[in-house]
Amino acid sequence: MIITMESKHYCREVLLVFSLGVSVPLFAQGTEATGAVAEETDTAATEAADTVDDDSASTDTSTNSNAEQKVDSTEAEAPREEKRKAPGSFDIDEEAATRALERSLVQINALLLPLGKAELALNFGFSSNSTNSPIIVEVFDPATSETRNALGVAQFERRNYEATISANIGLPYDTQFGLNLPFLASNIFSSTTVDSMDSGNTGLSSSGIGDLSLSLLKTVSKEKGRRPDIIARFSIDLDTGENSANGISTGSNAVEYTFGVSATKRQDPLVFTYQLSHTIAAEKDNFQPGDVTQLSLGAILAASPYTSIKFSFVQAIVGKSSINGESIQQINRAPASISLGTSSVVGKSVFVYTDIATGVNDAALDYQLTVGLSRQFNVF
């Protein structure tokens, strides 16, 4: 087969077109066909490049959009990450912690309410005290048909149930006025044992309103440096208690005047309290009760942002009483006790507290339990 030069040129053009993937008529001849092929090849290449550029631009735009969305999502999740708490951690509300500690101080008259703020409190208490003392008892001896003196033991127990309503209000010039009104119920049991045999048992009870007390407190100095916070206190215990037919009284049977001073010193998370008071009772029915001097030392610990723990030691010295001007011989006139209490803030204004005390000598109560709650609110 004879192939001319022109045929060879045509074959090369066909091979070139097929290699570029461009469809042209196979029977195109001469240089016109070659020019058309070249022009179409350049157009196809240009369109292919434009398509690649468009795809690349679209990819870049999509990538940038995804990146921006990711940044926005990260920024949105950042606050949520900050709110997440590590295991075992909690947010400390300093205001709540301050309230729990200060409310405990207000409860024991070691801190005054601010001007215009009032507090109502309701307390429930139970106390028990029992004593055993030797006595001389006359007993009948069947063998001799005569009476004789025998040594016996007198047992005495008193249980008191008490509910007290208290109200306090902060006044100008760093002062505070308060009142307390108790309601009491008492049960008294007594028995006498002679020669390991009970010779008699009695039981008495009474209930009624106790002694209304009014108090006025004044801040003398505020804590600064080494100087403690000092509060002066005066209270009067009115003789409003009731006397039952069996002779058991729900009050003290006398008007009492108390002068006291308290000091507090902070050493975070502790507050140390020191209280000293002296009570004088007025004479009634020719009976003059003895004066009472009392010292209290305590500490309050901010155990958590909402709870505090209180510990105190109380020592009292009771003077001799007299009837018609003559002193009465008395023993165990120095009762001492220790107490442990807890208190907690519930919500924004309700305060709940418990306290248990026990005597450390025979002159004090065996034990005393107090549970109460209080609420503060603004008056003016």
C-alpha positions in Angstrom: 0.0 0.0 0.0 1.4 3.4 -1.0 1.0 6.3 1.5 1.8 9.7 0.3 3.1 12.5 2.4 -0.2 14.1 2.6 -1.7 10.9 3.9 1.0 10.7 6.6 0.2 14.3 7.6 -3.5 13.4 7.9 -2.8 10.4 10.0 -0.7 12.4 12.4 -3.5 14.8 12.9 -6.0 12.1 13.5 -3.7 10.5 16.1 -3.3 13.9 17.8 -7.0 14.4 18.0 -7.6 11.0 19.4 -4.8 11.5 22.0 -6.5 14.8 23.2 -10.0 13.1 23.3 -11.6 15.5 20.8 -14.2 14.2 18.4 -13.7 15.4 14.8 -14.7 14.1 11.4 -12.4 11.4 10.4 -12.5 12.5 6.8 -11.3 16.1 7.4 -8.5 16.8 5.0 -5.7 19.2 4.6 -4.6 22.2 6.7 -8.2 23.4 7.2 -9.0 20.3 9.2 -5.8 20.7 11.1 -6.6 24.3 12.1 -10.1 23.4 13.2 -8.8 20.6 15.3 -6.2 22.8 16.9 -8.8 25.5 17.6 -11.2 23.0 19.2 -8.4 21.5 21.2 -7.5 24.9 22.7 -11.2 25.6 23.5 -11.6 22.3 25.3 -8.4 22.8 27.2 -9.5 26.3 28.3 -12.9 25.0 29.4 -11.3 22.2 31.3 -9.0 24.6 33.1 -12.0 26.9 33.9 -13.8 23.9 35.3 -10.8 23.0 37.5 -10.6 26.6 38.7 -14.3 26.7 39.5 -14.1 23.4 41.4 -11.1 24.7 43.3 -12.8 27.9 44.2 -15.9 26.1 45.3 -13.8 23.8 47.4 -12.0 26.7 49.0 -15.3 28.5 49.7 -16.7 25.3 51.2 -13.6 24.8 53.3 -13.7 28.4 54.6 -17.4 28.1 55.4 -16.8 24.9 57.3 -13.9 26.5 59.2 -16.0 29.5 60.1 -18.8 27.3 61.3 -16.3 25.3 63.4 -14.9 28.4 65.0 -18.4 29.7 65.8 -19.3 26.3 67.2 -16.1 26.3 69.3 -16.9 29.7 70.6 -20.5 28.7 71.4 -19.3 25.7 73.3 -16.7 27.6 75.3 -19.2 29.0 77.8 -20.6 25.5 78.2 -17.2 24.2 78.9 -16.6 26.8 81.6 -19.9 25.9 83.3 -18.9 22.3 83.5 -17.6 21.4 87.0 -14.7 19.2 87.8 -15.5 16.1 89.8 -15.7 16.9 93.5 -15.8 20.7 93.0 -18.6 23.2 93.8 -19.3 26.9 93.4 -18.8 28.8 96.6 -21.5 31.4 97.3 -19.5 33.8 99.5 -22.7 35.7 100.3 -24.4 32.5 101.5 -21.3 31.6 103.6 -21.4 35.1 105.2 -25.1 34.7 105.9 -24.7 31.3 107.7 -21.9 32.6 109.9 -23.6 36.0 110.7 -26.9 34.4 111.4 -25.3 32.1 114.0 -23.8 35.2 115.6 -27.2 37.0 115.6 -28.7 33.9 117.3 -26.4 34.2 120.3 -26.6 38.1 120.5 -23.0 38.4 119.3 -24.0 40.4 116.2 -26.7 42.9 115.7 -29.2 43.1 112.8 -28.7 46.0 110.4 -31.0 49.0 110.5 -34.5 48.2 109.3 -34.1 44.4 109.3 -36.2 42.2 111.5 -36.0 38.5 112.5 -38.7 36.2 113.8 -37.7 32.9 115.4 -39.4 29.9 116.8 -37.6 27.5 119.2 -38.5 24.2 120.6 -36.6 22.8 123.6 -36.5 19.9 125.9 -34.4 19.5 129.1 -34.1 17.0 131.8 -32.5 17.1 135.2 -32.3 14.5 137.9 -30.7 14.5 141.3 -30.1 12.0 144.1 -29.6 13.1 147.7 -29.4 11.3 151.0 -32.2 12.0 153.5 -33.2 10.8 157.0 -36.5 9.1 157.1 -38.6 7.8 160.0 -39.7 4.2 159.4 -41.8 1.8 161.4 -40.1 -1.3 162.7 -42.6 -4.2 163.0 -40.3 -6.2 165.2 -40.2 -3.6 167.9 -43.4 -1.8 167.0 -41.5 1.4 167.2 -40.3 4.0 164.7 -36.7 4.6 164.0 -34.6 6.8 161.8 -33.2 5.3 158.6 -31.0 6.6 155.9 -32.8 6.9 152.6 -32.2 8.3 149.1 -34.5 11.0 147.6 -34.7 10.9 143.8 -35.9 13.9 141.9 -36.4 14.4 138.2 -37.8 17.3 136.2 -38.5 17.4 132.5 -39.3 20.7 130.8 -40.8 21.2 127.4 -40.5 24.7 125.9 -41.6 26.6 122.8 -40.4 30.2 122.5 -41.3 33.0 120.1 -38.6 35.6 119.6 -38.6 38.9 117.6 -35.7 41.2 117.0 -35.3 44.4 115.0 -32.3 46.5 114.0 -32.6 50.2 115.1 -30.6 53.3 114.4 -27.2 54.0 116.1 -26.2 50.4 115.9 -28.8 49.2 118.4 -31.2 46.3 118.4 -34.5 45.6 120.3 -35.8 42.1 121.1 -38.4 40.2 123.0 -38.9 36.6 124.0 -42.1 34.8 125.1 -41.9 31.2 126.2 -44.6 28.6 126.7 -43.6 25.9 129.2 -44.8 22.5 130.4 -43.1 20.7 133.3 -43.3 17.2 134.7 -41.8 16.5 138.1 -41.2 13.0 139.5 -39.9 12.2 143.0 -39.4 9.0 144.9 -37.8 8.0 148.1 -35.9 4.7 148.6 -35.2 3.2 152.1 -33.3 -0.1 152.5 -33.5 -0.7 148.8 -37.3 -0.4 148.9 -39.5 2.4 147.5 -41.4 4.2 150.2 -43.3 6.6 148.0 -43.6 8.1 144.6 -45.2 11.3 143.5 -45.7 13.0 140.2 -46.7 16.7 139.5 -47.1 18.7 136.3 -47.8 22.2 135.2 -48.0 24.3 132.0 -48.5 27.9 130.9 -46.9 31.1 129.7 -43.4 31.8 131.0 -41.6 35.0 131.7 -41.7 37.7 129.0 -38.2 39.2 128.5 -37.3 42.4 126.7 -33.7 43.2 125.6 -31.7 46.2 124.2 -28.3 45.7 122.6 -25.8 48.3 121.5 -22.6 47.9 119.5 -19.8 49.6 121.5 -17.0 49.1 119.1 -16.5 47.3 115.8 -13.7 44.9 115.0 -10.5 46.5 113.7 -7.0 45.0 113.8 -6.6 43.4 117.2 -9.6 45.1 118.6 -12.7 42.8 118.8 -16.3 43.6 118.1 -17.9 44.5 121.4 -21.7 44.6 122.2 -23.3 45.7 125.4 -26.6 44.1 126.5 -29.4 44.9 129.0 -32.5 42.8 129.5 -35.4 42.6 131.9 -37.2 39.3 132.6 -40.7 40.2 133.7 -42.5 38.0 136.2 -45.3 36.8 133.9 -45.0 33.1 134.6 -47.9 31.2 136.0 -48.2 29.4 139.3 -50.2 26.2 139.3 -52.2 24.8 142.2 -49.5 22.3 143.0 -46.9 25.0 143.5 -45.0 24.5 140.3 -44.2 27.8 138.5 -43.6 28.3 134.8 -41.4 31.3 135.5 -38.7 32.5 137.9 -41.1 34.0 140.4 -39.1 37.3 140.4 -38.3 40.2 138.1 -34.7 39.8 136.9 -32.3 42.4 135.4 -29.3 41.2 133.3 -26.3 43.3 132.3 -24.0 41.7 129.8 -21.2 42.3 127.3 -20.0 40.1 124.4 -16.9 40.2 122.3 -16.2 38.5 119.0 -12.9 38.0 117.1 -12.7 36.6 113.6 -10.0 34.3 112.4 -11.3 32.8 109.2 -12.9 30.4 109.0 -13.4 30.7 112.8 -15.1 33.3 115.0 -14.3 33.2 118.7 -17.0 34.5 121.1 -16.7 35.7 124.7 -19.8 36.6 126.8 -20.0 37.7 130.4 -23.3 38.6 132.2 -24.6 39.4 135.7 -28.2 38.9 136.7 -29.9 40.5 139.7 -33.3 39.4 140.9 -35.8 41.5 142.8 -37.1 40.4 146.2 -40.6 38.8 146.2 -42.6 37.5 149.2 -39.6 38.0 151.5 -37.5 35.7 149.3 -34.4 37.1 147.7 -32.9 34.9 144.9 -29.1 34.9 144.6 -27.3 36.8 141.9 -26.0 34.8 138.9 -22.8 35.5 137.1 -22.2 33.6 133.9 -19.2 33.3 131.6 -19.5 31.7 128.1 -16.6 30.9 125.8 -17.3 29.6 122.3 -16.2 29.2 118.7 -18.2 29.1 115.5 -16.7 27.4 112.4 -17.9 28.0 108.8 -18.0 24.3 107.9 -19.4 24.9 104.4 -20.8 27.8 102.3 -24.2 27.2 103.9 -23.5 25.6 107.3 -21.7 26.5 110.5 -20.8 24.5 113.6 -20.9 26.1 117.1 -19.1 24.9 120.3 -19.4 26.6 123.7 -18.6 26.2 127.3 -20.7 27.9 130.0 -19.8 28.4 133.6 -22.2 30.1 136.1 -21.8 31.1 139.7 -24.9 31.4 141.8 -25.0 33.5 144.9 -26.8 32.6 148.1 -30.5 33.1 148.4 -32.1 34.4 151.5 -35.5 34.4 153.3 -36.4 37.3 155.6 -32.8 38.4 155.3 -31.3 35.1 156.4 -29.1 33.2 154.0 -30.0 29.7 152.9 -27.3 27.1 152.9 -27.1 25.7 149.4 -24.7 23.4 147.6 -23.8 22.9 143.9 -24.1 26.6 143.1 -21.6 26.5 140.2 -23.3 24.7 137.2 -21.2 24.2 134.1 -22.1 22.8 130.7 -20.8 22.3 127.2 -22.9 22.5 124.0 -22.5 21.7 120.4 -24.7 23.1 117.7 -25.1 23.2 113.9 -26.9 25.8 111.8 -27.7 26.1 108.1 -29.2 28.6 105.7 -32.1 27.3 103.7 -33.0 29.5 100.7 -32.3 33.2 101.0 -33.8 34.0 104.4 -34.7 30.9 106.4 -32.2 29.8 109.0 -32.4 26.4 110.8 -30.4 25.4 113.8 -30.0 22.7 116.5 -28.1 22.7 119.8 -27.5 20.1 122.4 -26.0 20.7 125.8 -24.9 18.5 128.6 -23.9 19.3 132.2 -20.3 18.7 133.4 -21.2 18.7 137.1 -24.2 17.8 139.3 -25.5 21.4 139.5 -26.2 21.6 135.8 -28.9 20.1 133.7 -28.3 16.5 132.5 -28.9 17.6 129.0 -30.9 20.0 126.9 -31.9 19.9 123.2 -33.0 22.9 121.2 -34.3 23.0 117.6 -35.4 26.2 115.9 -35.8 28.2 112.8 -35.8 31.9 112.0 -36.6 34.2 109.1 -35.3 37.7 108.3 -37.1 40.4 106.4 -36.9 44.1 105.8 -39.3 46.4 107.8 -38.1 49.8 106.7 
